[in-house]
Amino acid sequence: MSTSHHPIAIVGAGLGGLTLARVLHVHGIPATVYEADPSAESRTQGGQLDIHQDDGQRALADAGLTDEFRAIIHEGAEALRVLDQHGRLLHDEPDDGTARRPEVLRGDLRRILLDSLPDHTVQWGRKVTGVQPLGGGRHELTFADGATVTSSLLVGADGAWSRIRPLLSDAEPAYVGTTFIETYLYDADERHAATAEAVGVGAMYALTPGKGIVAHREAGNILHTYVELNRPAEWIADIDFTDAAAATARVAAEFDGWAPELTALITDGEATPVARMIHTLPDGHRWDRVPGVTLLGDAAHLMPPSGDGANLAMFDGAELAKAIAAHPDDLEAALTAYEEALFPRSGAFYADAHEVLDLCLGDRAPFGLIALFNGDPQNRDGAPGQS
């Protein structure tokens, strides 16, 4: 089987890799994206994302996709509320209509990026099974079907368990002790009226130390829930998530005594619950410059979920593309410039990500989070009345 050469090879067709390919295309620079999934529709793409002005929206502007982005915004979804475990309202914040952090579905955002690329930019069903340095900044990728390609620039945009990262770093993701269990309710207003009312029109947080229920109302009358639990890996491994009924019962038991309109987000789930164990790379993860290869997004700076991950991945992609466009005849200069900005930029978010997780599930929950929503970062030590 012959080996083909692609000057810029991007591994991973997530938001970061696609943003990189799109901004390169805007600058007239071709790239090829290799994705293990067999097609764009082969699996769901996760839930709603809030897209920030300083990074995600800037990246989309660099991609020339601001109008397309505005067309997929879920209006009103910036509203949020915090409830206690008995369903009592502790904090209510309506959507003020300013669209500073508008919400969109990850799948819709991925679609507008895919639609903006020339045909055949993304090669589907290309699972990387090996990567070999060839010297001079060139690398050879081997795929599951035995095909190989070489590149002059290889970008790992392949997420937490990146196959490209070991070329640069020995760091491996570590479990932080928290798992999010994902469930869905459909036709919520008609079939789950009390729960739909409790969630409201945007995001709902019901949190206590060590556990909580977080739900978002999505377009199409869908309630998308993450059940958050601080539990050891062994506890999660002991649950058979292929047995939906048994897994649901085991998770629901952790919320005995909570308001039924909240626990219905677990017990009435209309999809098989999925456990998403939260992992992180070492805080401030960085690497020495290696010719011809770099990383972006979770492959570069995996951290606990705080609303920043997708935004940072897209911004990484846009910034890398602009660095390449600024140094068209010197890829190493482009990669050096990109990484010199990447490391301090992403490093600054690690502490925030850990703090957000602590505000949600630590000893101060939920009052530390409410203080954050109120813009009072100094008053996050809890408040009377939590039961």
Order of alpha helices (4+ residues) and beta strands (2+ residues): beta-alpha-beta-beta-alpha-alpha-beta-beta-beta-alpha-beta-beta-beta-beta-beta-alpha-alpha-beta-beta-beta-alpha-alpha-alpha-beta-beta-alpha-alpha-alpha-alpha
